[in-house]
Amino acid sequence: MVIDDLPGRDGLPAVGQLREREVNVLRMAATGAEPREISGHDVPLPGTVRNHLTSSVVKLPARNRIDGVRIAHGAGWIP
């Protein structure tokens, strides 16, 4: 097991395990924005946005991006 894979408090990963772009994409997804709407801000392509969302969901671990947003919000990582 890689040290970065160890969970943080409450079984959640430490925020440092989510890359800045993953957190930014989750923040924009929290507003209800779709990948094509998010693309162009910090991430150039909708497919890359989906990859960041998927990566975030796996790291949290969440059931889907909505659950990922809920977990990140509950942990105080996004407003």
VENZIGI-V646559 format. One record per helix or strand. SS is the DSSP state (h for helix, s for strand). FROM is the first residue (numbers start at 0). LEN is the number of residues. If there is no record, write none. Layout:
SS_FROM_LEN, SS_FROM_LEN
This chain:
h_2_3, s_6_1, h_8_3, s_12_1, h_14_3, h_19_10, h_34_4, s_38_1, s_42_1, h_45_15, h_64_10
